[in-house]
Amino acid sequence: SGHYYDDELVASDPWASITYAGNYPASGTTDPVDTGLTAADLVGRALIIHGYDGGRIACALLTAPAPAPSSAPTPAPVEIDWKIPMDPQTLTVAAGSTVTFTWSSTHNVYEVSDATAFDDCDKSGTELASELVQIVDVAAPDTPKTRYFVCTVGMHCVSGQKIAITWAAAPTPAPVASTAAPTPRPSVRCSAGVAFS
């Protein structure tokens, strides 16, 4: 009959009872067909729909289902109480975390270039928030790295108002089992000029 199924697991042709009725409204249901095969066994196979007269009216190659979208949770924002002194002066946060500095006194937030500028309380960094505000969000970098922040007001940095924040690497997703390439099949002609192999 040309129907594809595992005749050792399925006693009779499971496709024999499946029919197409073109003059009726869609039922909104799907008729299951137990072929005795796994989804991986069907990848690369042609599905051909025949009309009431036996002529081919549609066809498609079966593909694997699309992988589910990532369910990795968005990391919670990390809030830092920006004060003198900062204890500890180092912090590691999850990849993708936004860090929010908040304060209630006269402070600012500068980002300095490296550990040496951090250790030396170098005031030539980039201002992220002036003394006029009391909150600033720092977005996560695109890649894992350590960024250095200091307060340049008076002697605040020398008094310990500084922090080095390391954004950790994103967790590596579990490997996905690969499916072997389907066995090459003979070409299937669905309609004039269209062929699948």
C-alpha positions as CSV (number, residue, x, y, z in Angstrom):
1,S,0.0,0.0,0.0
2,G,3.0,2.3,0.4
3,H,2.0,3.4,3.8
4,Y,4.8,3.8,6.3
5,Y,4.4,2.0,9.7
6,D,6.1,-0.7,11.8
7,D,4.3,-3.9,10.8
8,E,5.9,-5.8,13.6
9,L,4.3,-3.5,16.3
10,V,1.1,-2.5,14.5
11,A,-1.1,-5.4,13.3
12,S,-2.8,-3.6,10.4
13,D,-2.2,-0.6,8.2
14,P,-3.1,2.4,10.5
15,W,-3.6,4.7,7.6
16,A,-6.3,2.6,6.0
17,S,-9.1,4.2,8.1
18,I,-7.9,7.8,7.6
19,T,-10.0,9.5,4.9
20,Y,-10.2,13.0,3.5
21,A,-13.6,14.7,3.1
22,G,-13.2,17.9,1.2
23,N,-16.9,19.0,1.3
24,Y,-17.3,19.2,5.1
25,P,-16.2,22.0,7.5
26,A,-13.1,21.4,9.5
27,S,-13.8,19.5,12.7
28,G,-11.0,21.2,14.8
29,T,-9.7,17.9,15.8
30,T,-6.7,15.8,14.7
31,D,-7.0,12.1,14.0
32,P,-4.1,10.3,15.7
33,V,-2.3,7.7,13.6
34,D,-0.3,5.1,15.6
35,T,2.5,4.0,13.2
36,G,4.5,2.2,15.9
37,L,7.4,4.6,15.1
38,T,8.9,7.4,17.1
39,A,8.8,11.1,15.9
40,A,12.5,10.8,15.1
41,D,11.7,7.8,12.8
42,L,9.3,10.0,10.8
43,V,11.6,13.0,10.3
44,G,12.4,13.4,6.6
45,R,9.5,11.2,5.5
46,A,6.9,12.6,3.0
47,L,3.3,12.9,4.0
48,I,1.1,12.8,0.9
49,I,-2.6,13.7,0.9
50,H,-4.8,12.1,-1.7
51,G,-8.1,13.4,-3.0
52,Y,-11.3,11.2,-3.2
53,D,-10.2,10.2,-6.7
54,G,-6.8,9.0,-5.6
55,G,-4.9,12.0,-7.0
56,R,-2.3,13.7,-4.9
57,I,-3.5,17.1,-3.6
58,A,-0.9,18.0,-1.0
59,C,2.3,16.9,0.5
60,A,5.0,17.9,3.0
61,L,8.2,16.6,4.5
62,L,7.9,15.8,8.2
63,T,10.3,17.8,10.4
64,A,11.2,17.6,14.0
65,P,9.2,19.8,16.4
66,A,10.8,23.2,17.2
67,P,12.6,23.2,20.5
68,A,10.8,24.8,23.4
69,P,11.7,28.4,24.1
70,S,14.3,28.9,26.8
71,S,12.8,29.0,30.3
72,A,15.8,30.5,31.9
73,P,14.6,32.9,34.5
74,T,15.5,36.6,34.4
75,P,17.8,37.3,37.3
76,A,16.3,39.4,40.1
77,P,17.8,42.9,40.3
78,V,20.5,43.4,42.9
79,E,20.2,46.4,45.1
80,I,23.2,48.0,46.7
81,D,22.9,50.4,49.7
82,W,25.6,52.9,48.7
83,K,27.3,54.1,51.9
84,I,30.6,54.6,53.7
85,P,32.1,52.1,54.1
86,M,31.0,49.4,51.7
87,D,31.4,46.0,53.3
88,P,32.2,43.9,51.5
89,Q,33.9,45.8,48.7
90,T,33.4,42.9,46.2
91,L,30.2,41.4,44.9
92,T,29.4,38.6,42.4
93,V,26.1,38.7,40.6
94,A,24.4,36.4,38.1
95,A,24.8,37.1,34.4
96,G,22.1,39.5,33.2
97,S,21.5,41.1,36.6
98,T,20.8,44.8,36.8
99,V,22.5,46.4,39.8
100,T,20.8,49.3,41.5
101,F,22.7,51.7,43.7
102,T,20.6,53.6,46.2
103,W,21.6,56.2,48.8
104,S,20.1,58.8,51.1
105,S,23.1,61.2,51.6
106,T,25.4,63.2,49.4
107,H,27.1,60.6,47.1
108,N,27.7,59.9,43.5
109,V,28.6,56.9,41.4
110,Y,31.6,56.8,39.1
111,E,32.8,53.8,37.1
112,V,36.6,53.6,37.0
113,S,38.6,51.7,34.3
114,D,40.3,48.9,36.3
115,A,41.5,47.4,39.6
116,T,44.4,49.9,39.9
117,A,42.1,52.9,39.5
118,F,39.7,51.3,42.0
119,D,42.5,50.7,44.5
120,D,43.8,54.2,44.0
121,C,40.4,55.9,44.3
122,D,41.0,57.5,40.9
123,K,38.4,60.2,40.3
124,S,38.8,60.3,36.5
125,G,36.2,57.6,35.7
126,T,32.8,58.0,34.1
127,E,30.0,59.6,36.1
128,L,27.0,57.3,36.3
129,A,25.0,59.3,38.8
130,S,25.6,62.8,40.2
131,E,25.1,64.0,43.8
132,L,21.7,65.3,42.7
133,V,20.1,61.9,42.4
134,Q,19.9,59.0,44.9
135,I,19.5,56.0,42.6
136,V,21.1,54.6,39.5
137,D,20.6,51.3,37.6
138,V,23.7,49.7,36.1
139,A,22.9,47.3,33.3
140,A,24.7,44.0,33.1
141,P,27.6,43.8,30.6
142,D,27.2,41.6,27.5
143,T,30.0,39.3,28.6
144,P,31.2,38.2,32.1
145,K,33.5,40.8,33.6
146,T,34.3,42.8,36.6
147,R,33.4,46.5,36.8
148,Y,34.6,49.0,39.4
149,F,32.6,51.7,41.1
150,V,33.6,54.5,43.5
151,C,32.2,57.6,45.1
152,T,34.2,60.7,44.2
153,V,32.6,63.0,46.8
154,G,35.3,64.3,49.2
155,M,37.2,61.4,50.9
156,H,34.3,58.9,50.5
157,C,36.3,56.5,48.3
158,V,39.4,56.6,50.5
159,S,37.0,55.9,53.5
160,G,35.8,52.8,51.8
161,Q,32.9,53.8,49.5
162,K,33.7,51.6,46.5
163,I,32.8,48.2,45.2
164,A,34.0,45.8,42.5
165,I,31.1,43.9,40.9
166,T,31.7,40.8,38.9
167,W,29.0,39.6,36.5
168,A,29.3,35.8,36.4
169,A,29.1,33.8,33.2
170,A,25.7,32.6,32.2
171,P,25.1,28.9,33.0
172,T,25.8,26.6,30.1
173,P,22.5,25.0,28.9
174,A,22.4,21.2,29.1
175,P,23.4,19.6,25.8
176,V,20.5,18.6,23.6
177,A,20.7,15.1,22.2
178,S,21.2,15.3,18.5
179,T,19.0,13.3,16.2
180,A,20.7,11.4,13.5
181,A,20.1,12.5,10.0
182,P,17.3,10.6,8.4
183,T,18.1,7.9,6.0
184,P,17.9,9.3,2.5
185,R,14.7,8.4,0.7
186,P,13.8,8.2,-2.9
187,S,12.4,11.4,-4.4
188,V,8.7,12.0,-3.9
189,R,6.8,14.0,-6.6
190,C,3.9,15.8,-5.1
191,S,2.7,17.9,-8.0
192,A,4.0,19.0,-11.3
193,G,7.5,20.4,-10.9
194,V,7.8,19.8,-7.1
195,A,9.9,17.0,-5.8
196,F,11.1,16.2,-2.4
197,S,14.0,13.8,-1.6
